Amino acid sequence: MSKERIKAALAFGKERTEKGDKPAGNTIPVPAGSTKNKKRLGRGIGSKTGKTGGRGSKGQYARNTVRRGFEGGQMPIHRRLPKRGFTSIFHKDFFPINLRDIEKSGLTGSIDAKIMVESKILDNESTLFKILGTGEITKAVHIVADGFSASAKAKIEKAGGSVKLRSELASKEA
């Protein structure tokens, strides 16, 4: 880049900033050779990129483009790799039961799956269920369930009740 161009560019910017304006991007001088024209393919044999346009003579790649991700017949990476995560065969879904549901149903004393089925809280005795702490409980209840949240356990014990896991009772019976 010539010294005159640099000097002109610097002077141009100073003139404009003294007036309080920023120089417009389209008026800043561009160094010679910094921009290139795009290749115009297939425009005659004299242009070096005529006839075949830089694609070679024959074959799949000369005739058309291959789709994105195509690896020449090899199993592509987006099909070789798994998607995300997996489903564990040991996963157990618990039916959630809140303390407000137990309070609303009016159950007292000892509560297990059989009593919950009778009071229409649970559909089936074999359903795994977990007691959650939403709501308050005022009566002392002794609940046997498959799981308890920490807040539910604290609220039940605060009301004078107790909690037991069904799995613990099953292991004692066996």
C-alpha positions in Angstrom: 0.0 0.0 0.0 1.4 3.3 -1.0 2.3 6.0 1.6 0.1 8.5 -0.2 -3.0 6.3 0.2 -2.3 5.9 3.9 -1.8 9.6 4.4 -5.0 10.3 2.5 -6.9 7.8 4.5 -5.6 9.2 7.8 -6.3 12.8 6.8 -9.7 11.9 5.5 -10.7 10.5 8.9 -9.4 13.5 10.8 -11.2 16.0 8.7 -14.5 14.2 9.3 -14.0 13.7 13.0 -13.1 17.4 13.5 -16.6 18.3 12.3 -18.1 15.8 14.7 -19.1 13.2 12.1 -17.8 9.7 11.7 -16.4 8.8 8.3 -18.9 6.8 6.2 -17.8 3.2 5.6 -18.3 3.5 1.8 -16.0 6.6 1.5 -12.9 5.2 3.2 -10.3 4.4 0.6 -9.6 0.7 0.0 -6.0 -0.6 -0.5 -5.3 -1.9 -4.0 -5.6 -5.7 -4.4 -7.6 -6.1 -1.2 -10.8 -7.0 -3.0 -11.2 -9.7 -5.6 -14.0 -10.3 -8.1 -15.9 -13.6 -7.7 -15.0 -16.5 -10.0 -17.4 -16.6 -13.0 -17.4 -20.3 -13.8 -18.3 -21.7 -17.2 -17.8 -18.5 -19.2 -15.6 -19.7 -22.1 -12.4 -21.6 -22.4 -10.3 -18.4 -22.4 -11.2 -17.7 -18.8 -9.4 -20.7 -17.3 -12.7 -21.7 -15.5 -14.7 -22.3 -18.7 -16.2 -25.6 -19.9 -15.9 -27.8 -16.8 -15.7 -24.8 -14.3 -13.0 -26.3 -12.1 -14.9 -29.6 -11.5 -12.7 -32.0 -13.4 -14.0 -33.9 -16.5 -16.6 -36.5 -15.5 -18.2 -38.2 -12.5 -20.7 -37.6 -9.8 -19.0 -34.5 -8.5 -18.8 -32.9 -12.0 -22.4 -33.5 -12.7 -24.1 -32.3 -9.5 -23.3 -31.8 -5.8 -23.8 -34.5 -3.2 -26.1 -33.8 -0.3 -24.9 -32.4 3.0 -23.4 -35.1 5.2 -22.9 -37.5 2.4 -19.7 -39.5 2.9 -19.4 -41.5 -0.3 -21.6 -44.4 0.8 -19.9 -44.9 4.1 -22.3 -44.7 7.1 -22.4 -41.0 7.9 -21.4 -39.6 11.3 -24.9 -38.3 12.0 -26.2 -41.9 11.7 -23.2 -43.6 13.4 -23.5 -41.6 16.6 -26.5 -42.1 18.9 -29.0 -39.3 19.6 -29.0 -38.2 23.2 -29.5 -40.1 26.4 -31.2 -43.5 26.8 -34.1 -45.0 28.8 -32.9 -47.0 31.8 -34.6 -50.4 32.2 -34.4 -49.9 36.0 -36.3 -46.6 36.0 -39.4 -46.5 38.2 -42.2 -43.9 37.8 -43.8 -42.9 41.0 -47.4 -41.5 41.2 -47.3 -38.3 43.1 -49.6 -37.8 46.1 -49.6 -34.5 47.9 -50.3 -34.0 51.6 -53.2 -31.7 50.7 -54.8 -34.7 48.9 -54.6 -36.8 52.0 -55.9 -34.0 54.2 -58.8 -33.3 51.7 -59.8 -37.0 51.7 -60.1 -37.0 55.5 -57.9 -40.1 56.0 -56.6 -40.6 59.6 -54.6 -43.2 61.5 -52.7 -45.8 59.5 -52.7 -45.2 55.7 -51.4 -47.6 53.0 -52.0 -48.4 49.4 -55.2 -50.4 50.0 -56.8 -47.5 51.9 -55.8 -45.0 49.2 -57.4 -47.2 46.5 -60.6 -47.3 48.6 -60.6 -43.5 49.0 -60.0 -43.1 45.2 -56.6 -41.4 45.6 -54.8 -44.4 43.8 -56.2 -46.5 41.0 -54.3 -49.7 41.8 -52.6 -51.2 44.9 -49.5 -52.2 42.9 -48.9 -48.6 41.7 -45.7 -47.1 43.1 -46.5 -43.8 44.8 -44.6 -41.0 46.5 -45.8 -38.6 49.1 -45.0 -35.0 48.4 -45.1 -32.0 50.7 -47.5 -29.6 49.0 -50.1 -28.6 51.4 -50.4 -29.1 55.2 -51.5 -32.0 57.3 -53.2 -31.4 60.7 -53.9 -34.9 61.9 -51.4 -37.5 63.0 -51.2 -40.1 60.2 -49.0 -43.2 59.9 -48.3 -43.6 56.1 -46.7 -46.6 54.3 -45.6 -45.5 50.8 -42.9 -46.2 48.2 -41.2 -42.8 48.7 -41.4 -39.5 50.7 -40.0 -36.1 49.9 -38.0 -34.5 52.7 -40.7 -31.8 53.3 -43.5 -34.3 53.4 -41.6 -36.4 55.9 -41.0 -33.4 58.1 -44.6 -32.2 58.0 -46.0 -35.7 58.8 -43.6 -36.1 61.8 -44.4 -32.5 63.0 -48.1 -33.4 63.0 -47.3 -36.4 65.2 -47.4 -39.1 62.5 -44.8 -41.5 61.1 -43.5 -42.7 57.7 -42.5 -46.1 56.5 -41.3 -47.3 53.1 -43.2 -50.3 51.6 -39.8 -51.8 50.5 -38.7 -51.9 54.2 -41.8 -53.7 55.2 -41.5 -56.2 52.4 -37.9 -57.1 53.3 -38.9 -57.6 57.0 -41.7 -60.0 56.0 -39.4 -62.1 53.7 
